[in-house]
Amino acid sequence: MKLDQSSYMFGMILFELQDVVGKDCVSCRDSDKEVYSIDYFWIPEMWADRQKNNNITRPTADFIIHPKNADEISRILKIANNYKIPVTVWGGGSGSQGGALPVFGGIIIDTKRMDRIFDIDQKSMTVTVGTGIIMQRFEWELEKSGLSTMHDPASSNCATVGGFLANRGTGVWSTKYGKIEDMVVNMEVVLPTGEIINTLPVPKTACGPDLNQIFLGSEGTLGVITKVTLIIRHLPEVRKFRAYIFRDLATGLRVGQRLLEKNLQPTVIRLYSESETKELIKKVLGIEREGAYMVFGFDGSEEMVDLQMKCGMEIAAEEKGEDLGEELGKQWYKNRYKFFFPPYMFKLPQCFGTLDSVASYTNIQGVHDAMREVIETRYPMARFIAHFSHWFHWGAMIYARFIIDNPPEDPEEALYLHNSIWNDCLRAAIKAGGVLNEHHGIGIKLGRLVPELYGDSFIVLKQMKKMFDPNSIMNPGKMGLGI
């Protein structure tokens, strides 16, 4: 339903929404609509930057609503279904894929009032929390009891727990403790048609498919996750880190794979390509070396950590790494977030994108090389850097980036160039054995490529969407699922 704000029908729907959450918790102000029209996706940022001098506009919501619980969201979704109004869920607004943008107008559901910590169970080592809580505030509360989720991404200060669930987020310590989906015990979810469901009380069962995994990563297209129970851990006694320079990227990848193969349980491994070592490691950490920079670390009891570190250092020595010592390892830990914030992070007027993918150890070097070749041969105005930040027993994640210092001024030309780079790089990555994304999600940025990635199996996602959301109101235009 297309809404005209000057019509009385707009006022009638507004009243119904206000009746659910209260008059003060629904906004139609232009200033609020502006705030909810931009996340960290480069295109809406660029569009806003160029809007003054061009005849262009950004899509905005009609209503911004702040519910406090699943019951209110249920009632909102029933109203939205009745009038066929699009609904987009908004957490912290820190996403980089346009997944929370109201591209077809309608309702924005801001979840940040759902920020209650319901229960900390120190016997089962779980915590139940509302998904609107900002991750860093959540962690601070847990740390008062010497606990942590061990989910520690760079966006913790501005992203919600629900945002990480919706996009299968990854934190710094994922190599040991897993991604956010590995920490989920159970969830409360409001379905698109308004029903409130709870998944099974524990995740490891032989009782059919795990419903948690259906909603994790669905980016608000199949429902709204309102409450979650997560695994928690005791804060470690110590964390220790070691920094190295390896002669090339291939050697560093082999070291990372060996650390996992030997079951040493590293808490973190970060490997920077030769180009990123030259550009960012020098800028952020002041380390100027040729080759590929790596830091790895371990946490837990000091006795165990020292033994793990000894074994890790032996592997690095066998691969002829230059040992930069513990102090430079600590320096990376202290500065680990600087890479993602000014003045070190890329920003307008630059054009940039994070081409993160994930692949097996057999294929990961090829994924890197394929994307780099695309940039170097087809887009000479761009440069390519990469690091490898999340490691698994079977493979690793690549956090590659392209940067253009002087992109076209014309917004439509800039959009075309930006999307062309994404298409060409990710098609090359898929051909080499990678996927579209590892932890930022799909959103509108990559939705057009999802059918290519899934091939014949994409029909499963389409049918799930049709079954869960018969009126297609939930986050339309995202994840390649259409409207």
PASELO-197344 format. One line per 2 residues: number of its first residue (from 0); their letters; for each residue x, y, z of C-alpha. Coordinates in steps of 0.5 Angstrom, whole numbers, always signed. Layout:
BEGIN
NUM> a> X:Y:Z ~ ...
END
This chain:
BEGIN
0> mk> +0:+0:+0 ~ +3:+7:-2
2> ld> +1:+12:+3 ~ +0:+19:+2
4> qs> +2:+23:+9 ~ -3:+28:+7
6> sy> -9:+24:+7 ~ -14:+22:+13
8> mf> -12:+14:+12 ~ -5:+16:+13
10> gm> -8:+19:+20 ~ -12:+13:+21
12> il> -6:+8:+20 ~ -2:+12:+25
14> fe> -7:+12:+30 ~ -7:+4:+30
16> lq> +0:+4:+31 ~ +0:+9:+36
18> dv> -5:+5:+40 ~ +0:-1:+40
20> vg> +6:+3:+43 ~ +4:+10:+45
22> kd> +4:+16:+42 ~ +11:+18:+44
24> cv> +14:+12:+41 ~ +12:+13:+33
26> sc> +15:+18:+29 ~ +13:+21:+22
28> rd> +18:+27:+23 ~ +22:+29:+17
30> sd> +29:+29:+21 ~ +28:+22:+24
32> ke> +26:+19:+17 ~ +33:+22:+15
34> vy> +37:+19:+20 ~ +34:+12:+18
36> si> +35:+13:+11 ~ +43:+12:+12
38> dy> +47:+6:+14 ~ +54:+5:+13
40> fw> +53:+2:+6 ~ +57:+7:+1
42> ip> +51:+8:-4 ~ +46:+11:+1
44> em> +52:+15:+4 ~ +55:+18:-3
46> wa> +47:+19:-5 ~ +46:+24:+1
48> dr> +53:+27:+0 ~ +51:+29:-7
50> qk> +44:+30:-6 ~ +45:+38:-5
52> nn> +47:+39:-12 ~ +43:+33:-16
54> ni> +36:+32:-17 ~ +36:+25:-13
56> tr> +33:+23:-7 ~ +33:+17:-2
58> pt> +28:+12:+0 ~ +25:+14:+7
60> ad> +20:+10:+12 ~ +13:+13:+13
62> fi> +13:+11:+21 ~ +19:+10:+25
64> ih> +16:+5:+31 ~ +20:+4:+38
66> pk> +16:-2:+41 ~ +18:-5:+48
68> na> +17:-13:+47 ~ +15:-18:+42
70> de> +7:-17:+44 ~ +8:-10:+41
72> is> +11:-12:+35 ~ +6:-18:+34
74> ri> +1:-13:+34 ~ +5:-8:+29
76> lk> +6:-14:+24 ~ -2:-15:+24
78> ia> -3:-8:+22 ~ +2:-8:+17
80> nn> -1:-15:+14 ~ -8:-12:+14
82> yk> -6:-6:+10 ~ +0:-9:+6
84> ip> +5:-4:+9 ~ +13:-6:+8
86> vt> +16:-7:+15 ~ +24:-6:+16
88> vw> +27:-8:+23 ~ +33:-3:+25
90> gg> +38:-5:+31 ~ +44:+0:+31
92> gs> +44:+2:+24 ~ +51:+0:+23
94> gs> +51:-5:+18 ~ +55:-4:+11
96> qg> +50:-8:+6 ~ +44:-3:+6
98> ga> +40:-9:+10 ~ +36:-4:+15
100> lp> +34:+1:+10 ~ +27:+2:+8
102> vf> +28:+2:+1 ~ +20:+1:+0
104> gg> +18:+6:+5 ~ +13:+3:+10
106> ii> +15:+2:+17 ~ +21:+2:+21
108> id> +21:-2:+27 ~ +27:+0:+32
110> tk> +29:-5:+37 ~ +33:-1:+42
112> rm> +28:-1:+47 ~ +28:-8:+48
114> dr> +34:-8:+52 ~ +33:-12:+58
116> if> +38:-17:+61 ~ +33:-23:+63
118> di> +37:-28:+66 ~ +44:-30:+67
120> dq> +45:-37:+69 ~ +52:-38:+72
122> ks> +50:-46:+72 ~ +48:-47:+65
124> mt> +53:-41:+63 ~ +48:-38:+59
126> vt> +45:-31:+59 ~ +38:-29:+56
128> vg> +37:-22:+53 ~ +33:-17:+49
130> tg> +36:-17:+42 ~ +35:-9:+42
132> ii> +41:-8:+47 ~ +47:-5:+44
134> mq> +53:-10:+45 ~ +58:-6:+49
136> rf> +53:-5:+54 ~ +51:-12:+54
138> ew> +58:-14:+55 ~ +60:-9:+61
140> el> +54:-12:+65 ~ +57:-19:+64
142> ek> +64:-17:+66 ~ +61:-14:+72
144> sg> +60:-22:+74 ~ +67:-24:+71
146> ls> +63:-26:+64 ~ +63:-25:+57
148> tm> +60:-28:+51 ~ +67:-27:+47
150> hd> +63:-24:+41 ~ +67:-18:+41
152> pa> +67:-14:+34 ~ +69:-7:+32
154> ss> +62:-5:+32 ~ +60:-7:+39
156> nc> +59:+1:+41 ~ +54:+2:+36
158> at> +51:-5:+34 ~ +45:-9:+37
160> vg> +45:-16:+39 ~ +39:-17:+34
162> gf> +44:-14:+28 ~ +49:-19:+29
164> la> +44:-25:+29 ~ +40:-22:+23
166> nr> +47:-22:+19 ~ +51:-28:+22
168> gt> +56:-23:+25 ~ +63:-25:+27
170> gv> +67:-22:+33 ~ +75:-22:+34
172> ws> +75:-28:+38 ~ +71:-32:+33
174> tk> +77:-37:+31 ~ +76:-40:+38
176> yg> +69:-38:+41 ~ +65:-39:+34
178> ki> +61:-34:+30 ~ +54:-31:+34
180> ed> +50:-37:+31 ~ +55:-42:+35
182> mv> +53:-38:+41 ~ +45:-39:+40
184> vn> +42:-43:+45 ~ +35:-41:+43
186> me> +31:-35:+41 ~ +24:-32:+41
188> vv> +21:-30:+34 ~ +15:-26:+32
190> lp> +13:-29:+25 ~ +11:-24:+19
192> tg> +4:-26:+20 ~ +5:-24:+28
194> ei> +5:-31:+31 ~ +10:-31:+37
196> in> +14:-37:+37 ~ +20:-40:+41
198> tl> +25:-45:+39 ~ +27:-51:+43
200> pv> +30:-50:+49 ~ +37:-53:+47
202> pk> +40:-53:+40 ~ +43:-60:+40
204> ta> +38:-65:+39 ~ +35:-70:+34
206> cg> +28:-67:+34 ~ +28:-65:+27
208> pd> +31:-58:+23 ~ +34:-53:+28
210> ln> +29:-47:+27 ~ +35:-43:+30
212> qi> +39:-43:+24 ~ +33:-41:+19
214> fl> +32:-35:+23 ~ +40:-33:+24
216> gs> +42:-29:+18 ~ +35:-28:+15
218> eg> +36:-21:+16 ~ +29:-19:+18
220> tl> +26:-22:+12 ~ +23:-28:+16
222> gv> +21:-25:+22 ~ +24:-21:+28
224> it> +28:-24:+33 ~ +26:-21:+40
226> kv> +30:-25:+45 ~ +36:-30:+45
228> tl> +39:-34:+50 ~ +47:-34:+49
230> ii> +53:-38:+51 ~ +57:-34:+56
232> rh> +64:-36:+59 ~ +68:-34:+64
234> lp> +73:-28:+63 ~ +80:-31:+61
236> ev> +86:-31:+66 ~ +91:-28:+61
238> rk> +91:-27:+54 ~ +98:-27:+50
240> fr> +100:-25:+43 ~ +105:-26:+38
242> ay> +107:-22:+32 ~ +111:-24:+26
244> if> +113:-22:+19 ~ +112:-28:+14
246> rd> +116:-28:+7 ~ +109:-28:+3
248> la> +102:-29:+4 ~ +102:-36:+2
250> tg> +107:-38:+8 ~ +102:-34:+13
252> lr> +96:-38:+10 ~ +100:-44:+12
254> vg> +102:-42:+19 ~ +94:-40:+20
256> qr> +92:-47:+18 ~ +97:-51:+22
258> ll> +95:-47:+28 ~ +88:-50:+27
260> ek> +90:-57:+24 ~ +94:-58:+31
262> nl> +88:-56:+35 ~ +92:-51:+39
264> qp> +86:-47:+40 ~ +88:-40:+38
266> tv> +84:-34:+40 ~ +85:-30:+34
268> ir> +89:-30:+28 ~ +90:-24:+24
270> ly> +94:-24:+17 ~ +95:-18:+13
272> se> +97:-19:+6 ~ +103:-16:+3
274> se> +99:-10:+1 ~ +95:-9:+7
276> tk> +102:-9:+11 ~ +105:-4:+7
278> el> +99:+1:+7 ~ +95:+0:+14
280> ik> +100:-4:+19 ~ +105:+2:+18
282> kv> +100:+7:+19 ~ +96:+4:+25
284> lg> +102:+0:+28 ~ +108:+4:+26
286> ie> +111:-3:+23 ~ +115:-2:+17
288> re> +117:-9:+14 ~ +116:-12:+7
290> ga> +112:-19:+7 ~ +106:-21:+11
292> ym> +104:-19:+18 ~ +101:-24:+23
294> vf> +99:-24:+30 ~ +96:-30:+33
296> gf> +94:-30:+41 ~ +91:-35:+46
298> dg> +87:-34:+52 ~ +86:-38:+59
300> se> +90:-40:+64 ~ +97:-38:+64
302> em> +100:-45:+64 ~ +96:-47:+58
304> vd> +97:-41:+54 ~ +104:-41:+55
306> lq> +104:-48:+52 ~ +100:-46:+47
308> mk> +104:-40:+45 ~ +110:-45:+45
310> cg> +107:-49:+40 ~ +105:-44:+36
312> me> +112:-40:+36 ~ +115:-47:+34
314> ia> +110:-47:+28 ~ +112:-40:+26
316> ae> +119:-41:+26 ~ +119:-48:+22
318> ek> +116:-43:+17 ~ +122:-38:+18
320> ge> +117:-32:+20 ~ +121:-26:+23
322> dl> +119:-26:+30 ~ +117:-19:+32
324> ge> +116:-21:+39 ~ +110:-21:+45
326> el> +110:-13:+45 ~ +108:-12:+38
328> gk> +103:-17:+39 ~ +100:-13:+45
330> qw> +100:-7:+41 ~ +96:-10:+36
332> yk> +91:-12:+41 ~ +91:-5:+44
334> nr> +90:-2:+37 ~ +85:-7:+34
336> yk> +79:-3:+33 ~ +83:+3:+30
338> ff> +83:+0:+23 ~ +76:+1:+23
340> fp> +75:+8:+25 ~ +78:+15:+23
342> py> +83:+17:+21 ~ +85:+10:+19
344> mf> +78:+8:+16 ~ +76:+10:+9
346> kl> +71:+15:+8 ~ +68:+20:+3
348> pq> +70:+22:-2 ~ +73:+16:-3
350> cf> +69:+10:-6 ~ +71:+3:-2
352> gt> +68:-3:-1 ~ +69:-9:+4
354> ld> +69:-16:-1 ~ +69:-21:+5
356> sv> +69:-28:+3 ~ +70:-35:+6
358> as> +73:-41:+3 ~ +77:-48:+4
360> yt> +84:-48:+6 ~ +85:-51:-1
362> ni> +81:-45:-5 ~ +82:-39:+0
364> qg> +89:-36:-4 ~ +85:-37:-10
366> vh> +80:-33:-8 ~ +84:-27:-6
368> da> +88:-28:-12 ~ +82:-28:-17
370> mr> +79:-21:-14 ~ +86:-18:-14
372> ev> +87:-20:-21 ~ +80:-17:-23
374> ie> +82:-10:-19 ~ +89:-10:-22
376> tr> +87:-11:-29 ~ +80:-8:-30
378> yp> +80:-3:-25 ~ +86:+1:-25
380> ma> +84:+7:-21 ~ +83:+2:-15
382> rf> +87:-1:-11 ~ +86:-8:-7
384> ia> +88:-10:+0 ~ +86:-16:+4
386> hf> +87:-19:+11 ~ +85:-26:+14
388> sh> +81:-25:+20 ~ +77:-31:+22
390> wf> +79:-38:+22 ~ +76:-45:+22
392> hw> +79:-52:+22 ~ +77:-52:+14
394> ga> +78:-45:+12 ~ +79:-38:+13
396> mi> +75:-31:+12 ~ +78:-26:+7
398> ya> +77:-19:+9 ~ +79:-16:+2
400> rf> +78:-8:+0 ~ +78:-4:-6
402> ii> +79:+3:-5 ~ +78:+9:-10
404> dn> +81:+16:-8 ~ +78:+20:-14
406> pp> +71:+16:-16 ~ +66:+20:-21
408> ed> +63:+26:-18 ~ +56:+24:-22
410> pe> +52:+20:-17 ~ +50:+15:-22
412> ea> +56:+14:-25 ~ +59:+13:-18
414> ly> +54:+8:-17 ~ +55:+4:-23
416> lh> +63:+3:-22 ~ +62:+1:-15
418> ns> +57:-4:-17 ~ +61:-7:-23
420> iw> +67:-8:-18 ~ +63:-12:-13
422> nd> +60:-16:-19 ~ +66:-17:-22
424> cl> +70:-19:-16 ~ +65:-23:-13
426> ra> +63:-27:-19 ~ +71:-29:-19
428> ai> +71:-31:-12 ~ +65:-35:-13
430> ka> +68:-38:-19 ~ +75:-39:-15
432> gg> +71:-43:-9 ~ +68:-37:-5
434> vl> +62:-34:-3 ~ +58:-27:-3
436> ne> +60:-26:+4 ~ +62:-28:+11
438> hh> +59:-24:+17 ~ +57:-17:+14
440> gi> +51:-20:+11 ~ +47:-19:+4
442> gi> +42:-13:+4 ~ +41:-10:-2
444> kl> +48:-9:-4 ~ +49:-16:-6
446> gr> +42:-19:-7 ~ +42:-19:-14
448> lv> +48:-24:-14 ~ +44:-29:-9
450> pe> +41:-33:-14 ~ +47:-34:-18
452> ly> +51:-36:-11 ~ +45:-41:-9
454> gd> +44:-44:-17 ~ +38:-49:-17
456> sf> +38:-49:-9 ~ +35:-42:-9
458> iv> +28:-44:-10 ~ +28:-47:-3
460> lk> +30:-40:+0 ~ +24:-37:-5
462> qm> +19:-42:-2 ~ +21:-41:+5
464> kk> +20:-33:+4 ~ +13:-35:+1
466> mf> +11:-39:+7 ~ +13:-35:+12
468> dp> +11:-28:+9 ~ +5:-29:+5
470> ns> +4:-22:+4 ~ +12:-20:+3
472> im> +12:-15:+8 ~ +18:-16:+11
474> np> +24:-13:+9 ~ +22:-13:+1
476> gk> +28:-12:-4 ~ +33:-15:+1
478> mg> +37:-22:+0 ~ +35:-23:-7
480> lg> +28:-25:-5 ~ +24:-19:-9
482> i> +18:-15:-6
END
